[in-house]
Amino acid sequence: NEETSISPLFEIDPDLQYYNTVNNNLYNCDYHIEDTFNRKCKSLSITNDCFSVMHANLRSLPKNMPKLTAYLENLDLKFAVLGLTETWLQESNQNIYNIDGYNSVHNIRTSKRGGGVSLLVKDKLNYKVRDDITVSDKHIESLFIEIDKSQYASDHNTLVGVVYRPPGQDLNIFNQIMSNLIQKLKHEKKNVYIVGDYNINILNHDKHEPTSDFLDNMYSNYFYPTITKPTRIHKQSATLIDNIFCNNVSNNYSFQGILFTDISDHLPVFYIDYSMKVNQ
């Protein structure tokens, strides 16, 4: 069918390129072009009032801003939160690159070029920046916001974070930082969504101990990966390094997947909980 044929992994062995766990039926994660994404949203009655988050590693927001905005205009859904990694913004230009209808929060590198994370939040949503769990060092770059429960008529506040792990750094140190962060978030008893580029290929979880340790920490604290297929695809490799982890399992009312586009060499990922809607 059309949705299967557009998958970039159509001819690759799914047993090797799919994240299989005891929870592999938790989420149905597929690739989507604009048309299939829009049709799915329509069939599920997903509207702009629903909670939704998208992540994209841009490898330079100044360079790829036109591609990103043009792509978003082709989607019928306006995501509530956009998480961006490798923005490559600087202090001199961080206020220049904005998207209409969104407020922007940035965590930029000051010591050297590259990296950087941003969150773009729909301007109708009230939120506060969680500086206490925002980090920027050589092992991890993160940024979090908190949305009050009154916004989505929820029993709990919603935390949305974006995380970038620079490649080549000690994964064991990153795991310890994430473990401390997850423990803190767990005790806050809030709905948490952590999007990002972890540069950890979880398809190798059974062959690489630090990767297994990373996932064990997430699972043991009830954070589940919603993306289960590769997000960075080249002729000789397909890796699952971008993901959205959440502790608010709503698989009966969720729609998640990977957007097939050439904005950068990473495919954007998304998660929608259409049981959560803006309180009118």
Backbone bond lengths (Angstrom), bond angles and torsions (degrees), N, CA, C in turn:
res aa  C-N    CA-C-N  psi(-1)  N-CA   C-N-CA  omega(-1)  CA-C   N-CA-C  phi
1 N - - - 1.456 - - 1.514 110.37 -
2 E 1.340 116.97 175.56 1.464 120.24 -173.81 1.516 112.36 -65.00
3 E 1.331 117.76 -42.03 1.454 119.73 -175.30 1.518 110.81 -67.19
4 T 1.341 118.07 -34.36 1.455 120.73 178.65 1.510 110.81 -73.86
5 S 1.321 117.02 -40.54 1.456 120.36 -174.05 1.516 112.88 -68.60
6 I 1.332 118.51 -21.39 1.460 118.98 -179.18 1.523 111.25 -86.64
7 S 1.336 118.42 -5.61 1.451 120.38 179.92 1.510 110.39 -66.43
8 P 1.348 118.25 131.53 1.461 120.37 178.31 1.519 112.56 -69.33
9 L 1.331 117.00 -9.30 1.461 120.86 -179.90 1.518 111.60 -108.61
10 F 1.324 116.21 20.82 1.456 120.50 -173.22 1.524 112.35 -56.41
11 E 1.356 116.83 -35.26 1.451 120.10 -176.08 1.528 112.51 -102.78
12 I 1.323 117.92 10.37 1.457 121.10 180.00 1.519 109.61 -101.52
13 D 1.329 116.08 141.54 1.459 122.35 -178.15 1.531 110.15 -55.52
14 P 1.330 119.53 114.39 1.465 121.24 -176.84 1.518 112.91 -65.37
15 D 1.329 118.21 -25.11 1.458 119.91 179.22 1.528 111.57 -68.22
16 L 1.339 116.69 -25.35 1.453 120.82 -179.80 1.515 112.09 -93.52
17 Q 1.316 117.51 -20.05 1.452 120.94 -172.01 1.525 112.55 -118.38
18 Y 1.298 116.53 25.29 1.459 120.43 179.96 1.514 107.99 -133.15
19 Y 1.328 116.73 135.59 1.448 120.56 -178.37 1.524 109.33 -77.94
20 N 1.339 116.09 105.91 1.457 121.94 -178.57 1.520 109.99 -100.79
21 T 1.321 116.41 124.59 1.457 121.50 175.30 1.514 107.76 -140.22
22 V 1.332 115.30 179.18 1.464 118.56 176.04 1.516 110.68 -63.01
23 N 1.335 116.30 -19.37 1.465 120.50 -179.68 1.515 112.10 -104.77
24 N 1.352 117.18 26.56 1.463 118.15 -172.05 1.519 113.28 -69.42
25 N 1.314 117.57 -5.69 1.464 119.47 175.02 1.524 111.70 -99.37
26 L 1.336 115.88 4.25 1.460 119.36 -176.82 1.519 111.58 -65.54
27 Y 1.339 115.80 -42.10 1.451 119.83 -177.90 1.517 110.80 -131.70
28 N 1.316 115.60 142.73 1.458 122.30 174.20 1.522 107.25 -100.98
29 C 1.325 116.07 105.16 1.456 121.86 -172.58 1.517 109.49 -112.70
30 D 1.335 117.29 121.54 1.458 121.57 -178.22 1.525 110.01 -132.44
31 Y 1.347 114.79 168.48 1.459 122.13 174.05 1.529 109.14 -87.94
32 H 1.342 115.09 146.41 1.461 119.50 -179.63 1.520 111.02 -140.14
33 I 1.320 115.15 136.50 1.454 120.16 163.86 1.527 106.71 -90.52
34 E 1.315 117.00 176.67 1.467 119.70 -175.08 1.524 111.96 -56.26
35 D 1.329 117.43 -45.38 1.462 120.32 -175.14 1.525 111.99 -64.83
36 T 1.333 117.17 -44.35 1.466 118.54 -178.33 1.522 110.96 -69.48
37 F 1.334 116.88 -34.03 1.463 120.16 176.08 1.525 110.20 -64.19
38 N 1.305 117.23 -47.15 1.468 120.91 -178.38 1.521 111.16 -64.09
39 R 1.338 117.22 -40.49 1.470 119.70 179.68 1.525 111.06 -66.01
40 K 1.329 116.23 -39.20 1.466 119.36 -179.87 1.525 110.39 -65.62
41 C 1.319 116.39 -43.35 1.467 119.16 177.85 1.527 111.24 -59.64
42 K 1.320 115.84 -41.28 1.468 119.73 179.88 1.520 110.82 -65.42
43 S 1.324 116.54 -42.01 1.470 119.85 -178.02 1.529 112.07 -66.69
44 L 1.334 116.57 -27.87 1.469 121.21 -179.75 1.528 112.03 -95.47
45 S 1.334 116.42 3.49 1.476 122.34 -178.47 1.530 111.43 58.22
46 I 1.318 115.68 37.68 1.457 121.27 177.35 1.525 108.62 -82.01
47 T 1.317 115.84 127.46 1.457 121.76 -179.18 1.531 109.73 -123.10
48 N 1.317 115.78 177.28 1.457 120.57 178.95 1.521 113.16 -67.20
49 D 1.333 117.63 -10.92 1.458 121.21 177.52 1.526 112.08 -79.74
50 C 1.324 117.44 -14.67 1.463 121.07 -177.58 1.525 110.99 -78.16
51 F 1.330 115.75 153.73 1.467 118.77 175.92 1.521 109.03 -75.30
52 S 1.331 115.63 131.68 1.454 119.64 -178.41 1.523 109.50 -151.64
53 V 1.318 115.80 147.08 1.454 120.71 179.57 1.523 108.80 -142.30
54 M 1.315 115.56 142.56 1.462 121.76 177.94 1.510 108.95 -130.45
55 H 1.321 116.71 144.67 1.470 121.06 174.05 1.517 109.87 -121.96
56 A 1.333 115.65 141.28 1.465 121.01 174.60 1.519 109.41 -143.78
57 N 1.318 116.55 127.55 1.457 121.29 168.13 1.531 106.08 -83.76
58 L 1.312 116.68 116.19 1.463 120.15 -170.18 1.528 113.92 -95.45
59 R 1.313 117.18 -21.90 1.469 120.27 -174.40 1.523 110.28 48.57
60 S 1.324 113.15 55.46 1.469 125.98 177.19 1.526 111.31 104.51
61 L 1.322 114.39 102.17 1.466 120.41 174.02 1.532 111.30 -64.62
62 P 1.333 119.94 -42.72 1.471 118.60 177.62 1.527 112.51 -57.57
63 K 1.323 117.50 -38.21 1.461 120.50 -178.58 1.523 111.91 -74.64
64 N 1.325 117.30 -42.67 1.468 120.88 -169.89 1.519 114.61 -105.29
65 M 1.330 117.03 7.71 1.470 120.24 177.28 1.531 112.24 -55.54
66 P 1.330 120.50 -45.50 1.473 119.34 179.74 1.529 112.71 -60.56
67 K 1.322 117.11 -40.32 1.467 120.34 178.22 1.525 111.21 -64.26
68 L 1.338 116.00 -42.78 1.465 120.24 -178.47 1.521 110.99 -63.89
69 T 1.315 117.76 -49.31 1.461 119.96 -177.45 1.528 111.51 -66.45
70 A 1.334 117.31 -38.16 1.472 119.88 178.17 1.517 110.21 -64.35
71 Y 1.337 116.85 -39.45 1.458 119.78 179.89 1.525 110.88 -66.59
72 L 1.321 117.00 -45.71 1.466 120.38 -178.47 1.523 111.52 -61.49
73 E 1.314 116.88 -32.40 1.467 120.26 178.84 1.523 112.30 -66.83
74 N 1.326 117.53 -21.62 1.462 121.23 178.57 1.524 113.00 -84.98
75 L 1.319 116.72 -5.91 1.466 120.94 178.52 1.519 109.43 -97.14
76 D 1.325 115.54 136.58 1.465 119.47 179.92 1.521 111.88 -71.70
77 L 1.326 116.87 -23.77 1.461 121.44 -178.15 1.522 110.24 -94.52
78 K 1.317 115.87 134.43 1.451 120.97 171.78 1.521 107.38 -98.83
79 F 1.330 116.98 108.90 1.465 121.07 -175.74 1.521 110.43 -60.79
80 A 1.336 115.00 142.92 1.463 119.99 179.06 1.523 111.01 -67.67
81 V 1.339 116.42 -40.14 1.463 121.39 -178.57 1.521 109.05 -136.76
82 L 1.321 115.83 135.11 1.458 122.23 173.21 1.519 107.94 -112.85
83 G 1.336 116.34 124.30 1.455 121.49 175.43 1.515 109.50 -105.00
84 L 1.315 117.22 125.59 1.458 121.50 -176.22 1.526 110.17 -121.33
85 T 1.322 116.47 136.39 1.459 121.14 175.89 1.524 109.68 -121.31
86 E 1.319 115.34 161.44 1.462 122.73 -173.85 1.530 110.74 49.06
87 T 1.322 114.49 54.33 1.463 119.48 179.60 1.525 112.09 -73.92
88 W 1.320 116.56 -26.88 1.467 122.76 179.51 1.525 111.61 59.79
89 L 1.326 116.02 28.82 1.460 119.49 178.07 1.526 110.62 -80.16
90 Q 1.323 115.37 159.55 1.456 122.49 176.62 1.528 108.68 -127.04
91 E 1.324 115.44 167.73 1.466 119.26 179.90 1.525 111.19 -58.63
92 S 1.312 116.42 -32.72 1.464 120.56 -175.49 1.522 113.61 -74.70
93 N 1.350 118.22 -20.11 1.469 118.45 -175.75 1.528 113.95 -128.33
94 Q 1.326 118.97 6.48 1.461 120.75 -173.55 1.528 113.15 -65.00
95 N 1.322 117.32 -21.60 1.465 119.93 -179.23 1.527 113.06 -95.68
96 I 1.316 116.36 2.21 1.466 120.29 -176.97 1.518 112.02 -87.44
97 Y 1.323 116.32 -38.39 1.463 120.50 -170.46 1.525 110.70 -94.94
98 N 1.311 115.51 95.90 1.455 122.74 -179.16 1.526 110.04 -126.73
99 I 1.323 115.48 160.23 1.467 121.70 176.15 1.520 108.21 -116.68
100 D 1.301 116.82 131.62 1.464 121.38 -179.02 1.524 110.58 -54.30
101 G 1.333 114.93 134.03 1.456 120.20 177.81 1.515 113.97 89.94
102 Y 1.346 116.87 1.87 1.470 121.06 -178.84 1.526 110.54 -127.41
103 N 1.332 115.18 146.24 1.460 122.19 166.70 1.518 108.19 -98.22
104 S 1.315 117.07 142.68 1.462 121.06 -173.09 1.524 111.83 -114.30
105 V 1.334 114.62 140.03 1.458 122.03 172.81 1.523 106.93 -128.48
106 H 1.333 117.19 132.65 1.455 120.59 -174.90 1.525 111.45 -125.34
107 N 1.317 114.82 148.40 1.464 122.70 167.73 1.521 105.19 -127.30
108 I 1.322 116.13 103.11 1.461 120.36 -172.20 1.521 110.87 -107.18
109 R 1.326 114.66 157.52 1.458 120.21 173.80 1.530 109.59 -77.68
110 T 1.313 115.30 140.78 1.463 119.58 176.40 1.524 111.59 -115.54
111 S 1.342 117.35 -18.04 1.461 120.45 -174.95 1.525 112.73 -86.79
112 K 1.330 117.50 -30.60 1.460 120.45 179.92 1.516 109.08 -157.33
113 R 1.320 116.43 171.11 1.459 121.00 -177.35 1.529 110.79 -73.79
114 G 1.345 114.05 163.33 1.467 120.08 175.91 1.515 112.21 92.58
115 G 1.342 114.31 -174.32 1.453 120.95 177.01 1.513 113.21 59.86
116 G 1.313 114.89 -153.55 1.456 121.38 179.51 1.513 112.89 92.20
117 V 1.338 115.98 140.86 1.459 121.78 178.25 1.527 109.12 -131.53
118 S 1.327 115.29 150.79 1.463 120.78 -179.48 1.522 110.05 -142.22
119 L 1.328 114.99 151.73 1.460 122.21 170.32 1.518 108.18 -124.05
120 L 1.336 115.75 128.99 1.454 122.08 175.89 1.525 107.38 -112.18
121 V 1.319 116.03 122.75 1.465 121.85 -172.87 1.518 109.43 -118.04
122 K 1.318 116.81 133.36 1.467 120.02 179.00 1.521 110.35 -52.54
123 D 1.329 115.19 136.41 1.452 119.38 -171.39 1.525 113.98 -67.82
124 K 1.328 118.30 -9.78 1.463 120.22 177.73 1.521 111.98 -87.95
125 L 1.345 117.39 -6.56 1.461 121.36 -179.14 1.524 110.41 -96.92
126 N 1.329 115.19 132.63 1.460 120.42 174.13 1.526 109.30 -89.97
127 Y 1.312 116.13 134.68 1.467 119.82 -176.96 1.525 109.03 -152.13
128 K 1.307 115.04 166.55 1.464 120.42 172.32 1.524 108.39 -130.04
129 V 1.317 115.81 147.49 1.460 121.34 178.89 1.524 108.65 -82.17
130 R 1.317 115.77 132.86 1.465 121.29 179.24 1.535 109.15 -94.90
131 D 1.317 115.21 82.39 1.460 119.76 -179.65 1.526 112.41 -64.12
132 D 1.336 117.12 -25.07 1.462 120.15 -176.67 1.520 112.85 -69.29
133 I 1.337 118.29 -18.32 1.467 120.02 178.05 1.530 111.15 -120.56
134 T 1.319 115.47 17.56 1.460 120.54 174.20 1.526 108.43 -91.47
135 V 1.335 116.52 130.37 1.460 122.00 -175.20 1.517 109.24 -130.97
136 S 1.333 115.89 147.23 1.460 120.23 172.97 1.522 108.17 -149.27
137 D 1.324 116.45 101.16 1.457 121.32 173.20 1.519 108.14 -146.47
138 K 1.314 117.76 -170.40 1.457 119.71 -173.55 1.524 112.87 -73.30
139 H 1.341 117.44 -12.92 1.456 120.88 -178.47 1.519 113.72 -98.01
140 I 1.316 116.92 -28.07 1.470 120.05 -175.74 1.527 110.01 -158.75
141 E 1.330 115.64 144.06 1.456 122.70 171.58 1.518 106.72 -126.09
142 S 1.325 116.70 125.88 1.464 119.75 -175.89 1.516 110.74 -140.42
143 L 1.324 114.58 162.33 1.460 122.23 178.74 1.522 107.34 -157.27
144 F 1.342 116.83 132.01 1.466 121.22 -177.88 1.519 111.21 -130.79
145 I 1.323 114.59 145.82 1.463 121.40 170.65 1.522 108.41 -127.04
146 E 1.322 116.24 158.09 1.466 121.53 178.06 1.527 108.95 -124.94
147 I 1.324 115.38 129.06 1.462 122.73 179.26 1.527 108.27 -106.97
148 D 1.310 117.09 127.24 1.462 120.68 -177.11 1.523 111.01 -64.80
149 K 1.321 115.97 146.44 1.461 121.46 -176.55 1.523 113.04 -61.95
150 S 1.335 117.20 -22.20 1.465 119.88 179.07 1.523 111.98 -67.69
151 Q 1.330 117.56 -23.09 1.457 121.08 -178.20 1.525 112.13 -66.34
152 Y 1.336 115.46 -38.20 1.465 120.38 -178.08 1.527 112.70 -115.54
153 A 1.308 116.74 19.35 1.467 120.76 179.86 1.514 110.67 48.01
154 S 1.328 115.44 46.66 1.456 122.33 -176.64 1.526 110.38 -106.09
155 D 1.325 115.76 163.34 1.459 120.23 176.38 1.525 111.59 -79.83
156 H 1.332 116.87 -15.26 1.464 120.84 -176.14 1.524 110.12 -135.85
157 N 1.311 115.61 152.60 1.454 120.04 170.76 1.529 109.21 -65.36
158 T 1.324 115.88 158.95 1.465 121.58 -179.41 1.517 109.50 -116.11
159 L 1.326 115.50 127.09 1.456 122.29 175.29 1.519 108.88 -105.63
160 V 1.326 116.22 131.54 1.455 121.31 175.02 1.521 107.89 -123.62
161 G 1.320 115.62 125.44 1.451 119.92 -179.78 1.512 111.43 -127.26
162 V 1.337 115.50 154.79 1.455 121.30 174.03 1.522 107.01 -123.84
163 V 1.329 115.87 135.95 1.459 122.14 -175.69 1.521 109.77 -130.09
164 Y 1.320 115.88 137.04 1.463 121.58 172.89 1.520 108.49 -129.29
165 R 1.333 116.34 126.41 1.463 120.94 173.93 1.521 108.54 -104.90
166 P 1.319 118.01 111.33 1.465 119.55 178.30 1.529 110.50 -59.99
167 P 1.322 118.32 137.20 1.465 120.59 -178.94 1.522 111.28 -68.07
168 G 1.326 115.08 154.49 1.455 120.54 175.29 1.510 114.86 86.32
169 Q 1.337 117.80 -4.96 1.456 120.57 177.81 1.530 110.48 -90.88
170 D 1.318 116.00 161.88 1.465 122.26 -175.81 1.529 110.08 -63.44
171 L 1.326 116.36 114.36 1.459 120.96 -178.20 1.516 111.36 -66.77
172 N 1.317 117.79 -30.85 1.468 120.19 179.74 1.534 110.96 -64.92
173 I 1.321 116.49 -37.64 1.469 119.56 177.55 1.527 109.80 -68.41
174 F 1.324 116.84 -43.01 1.463 120.31 176.47 1.529 110.31 -58.29
175 N 1.321 117.08 -43.37 1.465 120.65 -179.92 1.519 111.36 -60.02
176 Q 1.328 117.06 -38.54 1.461 119.91 179.52 1.527 110.81 -67.87
177 I 1.340 115.86 -41.60 1.472 119.64 177.72 1.528 110.18 -62.10
178 M 1.332 116.40 -44.68 1.465 119.98 179.53 1.516 111.50 -65.36
179 S 1.324 117.13 -37.50 1.463 120.65 179.18 1.529 110.41 -61.46
180 N 1.328 116.43 -44.48 1.466 119.89 178.38 1.526 111.01 -63.59
181 L 1.339 116.25 -40.88 1.465 120.74 179.77 1.521 111.20 -64.73
182 I 1.329 115.84 -47.55 1.463 119.89 -177.74 1.522 111.40 -63.48
183 Q 1.327 116.87 -37.85 1.462 120.01 177.38 1.526 110.69 -61.09
184 K 1.314 116.38 -42.32 1.465 120.33 179.14 1.522 110.62 -64.30
185 L 1.324 116.43 -45.57 1.468 120.32 -178.50 1.524 111.03 -65.52
186 K 1.314 116.01 -37.07 1.468 120.29 179.94 1.525 110.91 -59.79
187 H 1.327 116.97 -41.24 1.463 120.54 -176.73 1.527 112.20 -74.99
188 E 1.323 117.51 -15.79 1.462 119.58 178.98 1.527 112.51 -78.00
189 K 1.325 116.14 -16.99 1.473 121.43 176.07 1.530 111.94 55.68
190 K 1.331 115.05 54.65 1.458 122.05 178.45 1.519 109.61 -126.11
191 N 1.324 116.13 162.03 1.458 119.86 172.18 1.528 107.68 -73.98
192 V 1.327 116.61 123.25 1.463 120.46 -173.61 1.521 110.32 -124.59
193 Y 1.325 115.47 133.58 1.464 122.37 175.66 1.528 106.98 -128.35
194 I 1.316 116.51 120.05 1.464 121.33 -179.72 1.520 108.06 -116.55
195 V 1.315 115.67 111.34 1.457 121.39 -179.42 1.526 108.23 -103.84
196 G 1.318 116.30 158.12 1.453 116.35 174.05 1.510 115.33 158.74
197 D 1.324 112.61 178.71 1.463 122.75 173.83 1.517 105.99 -107.85
198 Y 1.328 115.13 107.90 1.455 121.13 -175.09 1.530 112.13 -91.39
199 N 1.328 116.98 -11.05 1.459 121.25 -174.50 1.530 110.69 49.30
200 I 1.323 114.21 38.28 1.467 122.11 175.03 1.521 106.25 -128.22
201 N 1.309 116.75 111.93 1.459 120.54 -178.41 1.525 109.46 -80.29
202 I 1.328 116.59 98.10 1.467 118.53 -174.27 1.529 112.71 -72.81
203 L 1.330 117.49 -5.78 1.464 119.07 171.19 1.527 110.52 -66.47
204 N 1.336 117.33 -18.31 1.465 121.77 -179.57 1.520 112.41 -99.00
205 H 1.315 117.60 18.31 1.465 120.16 -173.98 1.521 113.27 -60.01
206 D 1.339 117.01 -27.59 1.462 119.75 -178.49 1.523 112.74 -89.07
207 K 1.342 117.32 -2.14 1.467 120.85 -178.21 1.521 112.58 -119.68
208 H 1.330 117.70 -11.24 1.458 121.25 -173.30 1.521 108.59 -132.22
209 E 1.324 116.90 113.13 1.457 120.89 -171.64 1.527 114.06 -61.95
210 P 1.348 120.19 -45.17 1.474 118.46 178.51 1.531 113.04 -60.97
211 T 1.347 117.38 -33.31 1.460 120.09 175.73 1.519 110.45 -66.41
212 S 1.320 115.68 -42.30 1.460 120.29 176.58 1.526 111.07 -62.17
213 D 1.338 116.66 -40.10 1.462 120.74 178.48 1.536 110.97 -63.17
214 F 1.330 116.15 -40.24 1.462 120.84 178.20 1.522 110.72 -58.63
215 L 1.331 116.15 -48.99 1.459 119.92 -178.82 1.524 111.62 -68.32
216 D 1.330 117.09 -38.20 1.467 120.24 179.03 1.524 110.51 -59.15
217 N 1.327 115.91 -40.70 1.459 120.06 179.33 1.525 110.85 -64.39
218 M 1.332 117.01 -43.27 1.456 120.17 -179.73 1.527 111.12 -64.97
219 Y 1.328 115.95 -48.09 1.467 119.81 -178.70 1.528 112.21 -63.89
220 S 1.318 116.35 -41.19 1.468 119.42 -176.07 1.525 111.80 -65.99
221 N 1.328 115.95 -19.44 1.460 120.13 177.22 1.530 112.19 -107.65
222 Y 1.327 115.35 16.85 1.461 123.69 173.41 1.535 113.35 66.95
223 F 1.329 115.54 34.23 1.453 121.07 170.78 1.521 108.50 -106.52
224 Y 1.328 116.03 124.82 1.462 120.58 -172.25 1.525 111.10 -117.25
225 P 1.339 116.64 139.14 1.467 119.74 175.83 1.522 110.42 -75.66
226 T 1.308 116.83 129.38 1.464 120.37 -178.73 1.523 112.61 -94.98
227 I 1.331 116.61 -11.53 1.462 121.30 179.57 1.523 108.71 -107.84
228 T 1.330 116.51 126.40 1.472 120.07 -171.47 1.527 113.71 -124.05
229 K 1.338 117.32 5.47 1.460 120.61 179.25 1.530 109.46 -126.27
230 P 1.326 117.76 158.42 1.471 121.22 -174.18 1.520 114.25 -55.81
231 T 1.330 114.46 143.44 1.462 121.65 -178.84 1.530 112.34 -116.15
232 R 1.316 117.10 -10.54 1.468 121.38 176.82 1.520 107.35 -131.24
233 I 1.309 115.00 111.93 1.463 120.51 -168.16 1.527 110.50 -124.68
234 H 1.326 115.04 125.18 1.458 121.88 173.52 1.519 108.16 -127.14
235 K 1.307 116.95 174.35 1.467 120.51 -176.57 1.521 112.16 -58.37
236 Q 1.331 116.58 -35.59 1.456 120.22 -174.95 1.532 113.57 -107.85
237 S 1.323 117.57 2.99 1.471 118.21 -177.68 1.519 110.86 -155.63
238 A 1.317 114.27 155.43 1.467 122.10 174.79 1.516 107.01 -146.60
239 T 1.330 116.32 112.90 1.458 120.56 -174.38 1.528 110.83 -121.64
240 L 1.314 114.47 148.98 1.467 122.26 178.48 1.524 107.62 -107.95
241 I 1.336 116.12 88.14 1.456 120.89 -175.53 1.530 112.96 -116.94
242 D 1.324 117.54 -12.64 1.469 122.09 176.10 1.525 108.18 -104.05
243 N 1.323 116.88 138.32 1.461 117.60 -177.40 1.517 111.24 -156.92
244 I 1.326 114.15 170.93 1.457 122.80 173.02 1.520 106.53 -130.81
245 F 1.325 116.19 111.41 1.463 121.38 178.02 1.519 108.83 -97.67
246 C 1.325 116.04 138.29 1.465 118.37 177.80 1.518 110.28 -142.84
247 N 1.326 114.92 154.38 1.465 121.10 177.15 1.516 111.25 -108.34
248 N 1.312 115.60 7.44 1.465 120.89 -178.70 1.526 107.63 -111.67
249 V 1.326 115.62 80.08 1.461 120.61 -173.95 1.521 109.99 -74.15
250 S 1.319 114.75 111.91 1.465 120.68 -179.15 1.522 108.36 -132.54
251 N 1.353 116.05 54.82 1.460 119.22 -171.78 1.524 113.14 -66.66
252 N 1.336 117.90 -17.54 1.459 119.09 176.25 1.530 111.90 -76.32
253 Y 1.331 115.85 -18.69 1.465 119.87 -178.45 1.524 110.74 -131.96
254 S 1.325 116.42 36.90 1.457 119.38 -179.44 1.524 110.67 -123.83
255 F 1.312 114.38 152.29 1.454 122.69 175.34 1.522 105.89 -138.00
256 Q 1.313 117.44 119.75 1.440 122.33 -175.83 1.525 110.12 -139.82
257 G 1.303 116.41 156.48 1.448 118.20 -179.66 1.513 112.77 172.09
258 I 1.336 114.57 -162.85 1.454 123.51 -173.80 1.522 107.97 -125.62
259 L 1.319 116.15 133.88 1.457 121.35 -178.58 1.520 109.86 -96.42
260 F 1.316 115.95 123.34 1.460 121.84 -175.47 1.525 109.46 -86.86
261 T 1.332 116.00 101.48 1.459 121.87 -177.27 1.524 108.80 -153.37
262 D 1.328 116.16 163.83 1.465 120.64 -177.32 1.527 112.07 -108.45
263 I 1.326 117.13 32.55 1.463 119.88 178.49 1.532 110.10 -57.07
264 S 1.333 116.57 -43.68 1.463 122.36 174.13 1.515 107.29 -148.41
265 D 1.341 117.70 -168.37 1.455 119.47 179.08 1.526 112.35 -85.25
266 H 1.327 117.50 6.67 1.466 123.06 170.50 1.527 107.82 -111.11
267 L 1.328 117.10 140.81 1.457 120.15 175.39 1.531 109.56 -87.66
268 P 1.323 117.99 134.35 1.470 120.44 176.72 1.526 110.83 -63.95
269 V 1.324 115.51 150.40 1.465 121.71 177.39 1.527 108.02 -124.14
270 F 1.343 116.37 156.08 1.464 119.57 -177.44 1.512 111.08 -145.10
271 Y 1.326 115.19 158.20 1.463 122.49 174.47 1.521 107.77 -143.87
272 I 1.325 115.92 132.34 1.463 122.22 179.81 1.518 108.62 -127.82
273 D 1.316 116.45 126.32 1.464 121.56 172.18 1.527 106.71 -108.60
274 Y 1.333 116.14 100.29 1.461 118.20 -175.21 1.523 113.10 -88.13
275 S 1.360 115.74 12.39 1.463 118.50 167.59 1.526 110.44 -87.32
276 M 1.350 116.69 -18.21 1.456 122.70 177.98 1.519 109.76 -98.16
277 K 1.313 116.47 117.20 1.463 120.02 -179.40 1.519 109.59 -129.33
278 V 1.327 114.70 149.87 1.457 120.63 -179.36 1.516 109.50 -56.99
279 N 1.325 115.38 132.25 1.463 121.30 179.10 1.529 109.05 -70.87
280 Q 1.313 116.82 117.84 1.475 120.50 -177.94 1.533 110.88 -80.71
